[in-house]
Amino acid sequence: TWPTSQGDVYYTEPYTVAAGETFDGGLKTYQRSDISCDGQSESGSSTAVFLVEAGGTLKNAIIGADQMEGVHCDDSDCTIENVWWDDVCEDALSIKGGSASSVSTVTGGGARNADDKVIQHNGYGTVKIDGFYAETFGKLYRSCGTCGDKQRFVSVSNVYAVNPSVSIVTVNDNYGDEATLSNIYISSDDDGYTVCAWSQGSEDGEPTELGDGIKDPLCQYSESDI
């Protein structure tokens, strides 16, 4: 059930959730007073609503439409709990930096109206997505295909996805990515999407789509998981 907003909060710059801090948004809607969505134009962390440092936790917040980059974890290792993106712009959550041992978690919450990606993983390490709701989106998770040779891991579990247009997960074959999916429920008006797709990452242009489906260790799931 999509949460009812408990009020509106506007920022003129991104709010930083410091390492070791837990920001509880009280299910208010947070957005920018100085920025509106400009479609799929890439901007950066300066157009986000929240910057969550490594070791920081953002919970119980609704991200409104007036922003471009939603939430940024620019050093990975962030915790996102029960955060809802009302109207995704460029992407909802960007995870960057970190190290091979980094783990970022997205638990509960949801996102809707994402023309392209919900969660963009540019950094290193692992992203764990559990109990998330996604509606009308391109990709729920995308391992960056243009950010250089970084191996990334993602686990997606207990997800309810409505009307995906591209994929639940897209990873890169040549970077050694590994995706694990379990208990994914998909409700869609058409079947033009894939569950797990893989591409050839490239630093010289857009990644090349190669295939989709079950492929160990790239796309680990069984038909009964979907």
C-alpha positions in Angstrom: 0.0 0.0 0.0 1.4 3.3 -1.0 1.9 5.5 2.1 -0.1 8.7 2.7 2.2 11.7 3.0 2.3 13.4 6.3 3.3 16.7 4.9 5.8 18.4 2.6 9.4 19.4 3.1 11.4 21.4 0.5 15.2 21.7 0.4 17.3 24.1 -1.6 20.2 21.7 -1.6 20.7 18.0 -0.9 20.3 17.0 2.7 23.3 15.0 3.9 22.6 11.9 6.1 26.0 11.5 7.8 27.8 8.3 8.6 26.3 6.7 11.6 23.2 8.9 11.4 19.6 7.6 11.0 17.3 10.1 9.3 13.7 9.2 10.0 11.5 11.1 7.6 8.2 10.5 9.3 6.7 9.6 5.9 6.7 13.2 4.8 7.3 14.1 1.2 10.7 15.5 0.5 11.6 17.4 -2.6 13.6 20.4 -4.0 12.1 23.9 -4.1 14.7 24.9 -6.8 14.6 21.9 -9.2 12.0 20.2 -11.3 12.5 17.0 -13.2 14.2 17.3 -16.6 13.5 13.9 -17.9 16.4 11.6 -18.6 19.1 14.3 -18.6 22.1 13.3 -16.5 22.9 15.7 -13.7 24.6 14.5 -10.6 24.3 14.4 -6.8 23.7 18.2 -6.7 20.2 17.6 -7.9 19.4 14.9 -5.4 17.1 15.3 -2.4 19.3 13.2 0.0 23.0 12.3 0.0 23.5 9.3 2.3 27.0 8.8 3.4 28.6 5.3 4.0 27.2 4.1 7.2 24.1 6.4 7.1 20.5 5.3 7.1 17.5 7.0 5.4 14.1 5.6 6.4 10.4 6.4 6.3 10.6 9.1 3.6 8.6 9.9 0.4 10.6 11.5 -2.4 8.4 13.9 -4.4 8.5 14.8 -8.1 10.5 18.0 -7.8 14.0 16.7 -8.0 16.2 14.9 -10.6 18.5 12.4 -8.9 16.4 11.3 -5.9 18.8 9.7 -3.4 22.5 9.3 -3.7 24.8 7.0 -1.9 28.1 8.2 -3.3 30.3 6.0 -1.1 28.1 2.8 -1.1 27.4 1.1 2.2 24.1 2.9 2.8 20.9 1.7 4.3 17.6 2.7 2.7 14.4 1.6 4.6 10.8 2.2 3.7 11.6 5.0 1.2 9.0 5.7 -1.5 9.7 7.5 -4.8 6.4 9.1 -6.0 7.6 10.0 -9.5 11.1 8.9 -10.4 13.1 11.4 -12.6 16.5 10.3 -13.9 16.8 7.5 -11.4 15.5 6.9 -7.9 18.7 5.7 -6.1 22.3 6.0 -7.3 24.9 3.9 -5.6 28.5 4.8 -6.3 32.0 4.4 -4.9 32.8 2.0 -2.1 34.9 -1.1 -2.3 34.5 -4.8 -3.3 33.2 -5.5 0.2 30.6 -2.7 0.3 27.0 -3.7 0.9 24.1 -1.3 0.4 20.6 -2.4 1.4 17.2 -1.3 0.1 14.5 -2.7 2.3 10.8 -2.1 1.9 9.5 1.0 0.1 8.8 1.5 -3.5 9.0 3.6 -6.7 6.8 4.4 -9.6 6.9 6.2 -12.9 10.5 5.6 -13.8 11.1 6.1 -17.5 14.4 4.2 -17.2 16.1 3.0 -14.1 15.0 2.8 -10.4 18.3 1.8 -8.8 21.5 2.6 -10.6 24.6 0.8 -9.3 27.8 2.6 -10.5 30.1 1.6 -7.6 31.6 -1.6 -6.3 30.3 -4.3 -4.1 26.8 -5.6 -3.4 23.3 -4.2 -3.4 20.5 -6.1 -1.6 16.9 -5.3 -2.5 14.2 -6.9 -0.4 10.5 -6.3 0.0 10.4 -3.5 -2.7 7.4 -2.4 -4.8 8.0 -1.0 -8.3 5.3 0.2 -10.7 5.6 1.5 -14.3 9.4 1.4 -14.7 12.1 0.5 -17.2 14.7 -1.4 -15.1 14.5 -2.0 -11.3 18.3 -2.5 -11.0 21.0 -1.6 -13.5 24.6 -2.4 -13.0 26.4 0.4 -14.8 27.5 -0.6 -18.3 29.6 2.5 -18.9 31.5 2.9 -15.5 34.5 0.6 -16.2 35.3 -2.9 -15.3 33.8 -3.3 -11.8 32.3 -6.6 -10.7 28.9 -6.0 -9.0 26.6 -8.3 -7.1 22.8 -7.8 -6.6 20.2 -9.8 -4.7 16.5 -9.1 -5.4 13.9 -10.8 -3.2 10.3 -10.5 -2.3 9.6 -7.8 -4.9 6.3 -6.9 -6.4 6.7 -5.4 -9.9 3.9 -3.9 -11.9 4.4 -3.1 -15.6 8.1 -3.3 -16.1 9.1 -2.2 -19.7 12.7 -3.5 -19.9 13.8 -5.8 -17.1 13.8 -6.4 -13.4 17.6 -6.6 -13.4 20.2 -5.8 -16.1 23.9 -6.8 -15.4 27.1 -6.9 -17.4 28.5 -10.3 -18.6 32.0 -9.1 -19.2 32.5 -7.6 -15.8 31.6 -10.8 -13.9 28.4 -9.4 -12.4 26.2 -11.8 -10.4 22.4 -11.4 -9.8 20.3 -13.6 -7.6 16.5 -13.3 -7.7 13.9 -15.0 -5.5 10.2 -14.6 -4.9 9.6 -12.0 -7.6 5.9 -11.3 -8.4 5.3 -9.6 -11.8 2.0 -8.1 -13.0 2.2 -6.8 -16.5 -0.1 -5.7 -19.3 2.3 -7.0 -21.9 5.3 -9.3 -22.0 7.9 -7.0 -23.5 10.1 -7.2 -20.5 12.7 -9.7 -19.3 13.4 -10.9 -15.7 17.2 -10.8 -15.9 19.1 -9.4 -18.9 22.8 -9.0 -19.5 24.9 -6.7 -21.6 28.4 -6.2 -22.7 29.7 -3.2 -20.7 31.6 -0.6 -22.6 33.6 2.5 -21.7 33.3 3.9 -25.2 29.6 4.1 -25.6 26.3 2.5 -24.6 26.5 -1.2 -23.5 25.4 -3.8 -26.0 22.5 -6.0 -24.9 23.4 -9.7 -25.3 20.7 -11.9 -23.8 18.4 -12.7 -21.0 17.1 -15.5 -18.8 18.7 -18.0 -16.4 22.4 -18.1 -16.7 24.7 -19.1 -13.8 26.3 -17.2 -12.2 25.2 -14.1 -14.1 21.4 -14.5 -13.6 20.6 -16.9 -10.8 17.0 -17.8 -10.3 14.5 -20.6 -11.2 11.2 -20.3 -12.9 9.5 -21.0 -9.6 11.1 -17.8 -8.2 9.1 -15.6 -10.5 
